[in-house]
Amino acid sequence: VNAVFEPVDNGKAQLYGGKRVMMILPHQDDDFNVLGGAMEEFVRYGSELYPVYATNGDFSVPAETRYSEALAVMRSIGVPEENVIFLGYGDDWKKAGPHIYNAEPGKVMESYGGYFATYGTEVHGAYREGRPYTVENYLQDFEDVILEIRPDVIFCSDYDEHIDHRAVTLAFEKAMGSVLKQDPDYAPMVLKSYAYNTAWFADPDFYGTNIQSTMNVFDDHYDQSPAVYRWEERLRLPVGDYTLSRSMVSSRAFQTLALYQSQDAALQAAGIINGDKVSWFRSTDSLCYDADIQVSSGDGSLLNDFMLLENLNLRDSEHQPYDGTWVPTDEEKTVTVTFRVPQKLSEIRIYDNPSPVDNVLAGKVLLSDGSEIDFGPLDIHGATVRIPVDRKDLTGFTV
């Protein structure tokens, strides 16, 4: 009896085919956590897949082992070796100092493994070999690899409890903001996913009755914090038929996951192998990237970056990612956005500071045509609040 489920297309060719897809990942094996069962579908339907691993995974295992395992996984699903990119940074950093993401400008950092510069292996080099471990180089490499490949779709792991995961999502968003401002004509689809709560630490439900849907990570059981996304707004990507099976060992996903022997990844297979992969869509076509922004007080540059979270002290597990928020200190509390040319404005998206201890209760939008829109309260967790506008020939607005 064939234990594997029957293949069903249902429009997958249109969803997965003909794209240039990049995965930005903290470690080797996070490819499966973020996109296992769906990354294979991109390859199956003819898309180019570019996995980008930020670290060498050398915290407790040699980089040669981690590289070899990742290359074996990608080979097994049909990704050419030349498409696999290792940025070559350390898997965590010396505990006496900060993470490289929070490092002082120009300071060369020492990784946990005792390295000071990017490195690869004899078989497969780093993206830029011998690049000193500085925060400037770290951020620039994220930016440059995006501009070099110019993917149509970018998947990136999001903010969870692992310090490298947190650093990678913040570094990517900082780099992505810079890319979008440099090239207003480039607007890739960006999707963010949790590597831990929807995969590595997810419910072991492979044999469960709810295999068709990944469990809600915003339930109390998971306590995903801060919850800057709404579960009901998630994008569910269908996995390949070879991923699911009536017997786990006959699942090709399990067999591929087992190639990450150094991480004992197969032991987590019941949670990693799901009936869908969950992501959240992040818009890259904001008119604010190419607009003039004036504020009554505070740092207005924080209003048109790509970041929903910021953490200036990743090493402190108690420090919450509420940094980098525009905080007006005057009575007026206004921000004015002025477009270079008149624009059609479909909606305005506003985000509150994700801190649960303060909340914007009410506000007003003044459009350049003289109309006004009241709003409030904002989502206290920092999820987007959409204000419909749908007007043409606007030169700007004030909040």
Beta strands, then each sheet from edge to edge (+ up, - down):
strand 1: 20-25
strand 2: 48-55
strand 3: 85-89
strand 4: 153-157
strand 5: 189-193
strand 6: 235-238
strand 7: 276-282
strand 8: 291-295
strand 9: 335-350
strand 10: 363-367
strand 11: 372-375
strand 12: 385-398
sheet 1: 3+ 2+ 1+ 4+ 5+ 7- 6+
sheet 2: 8+ 9- 12+ 10- 11+
end
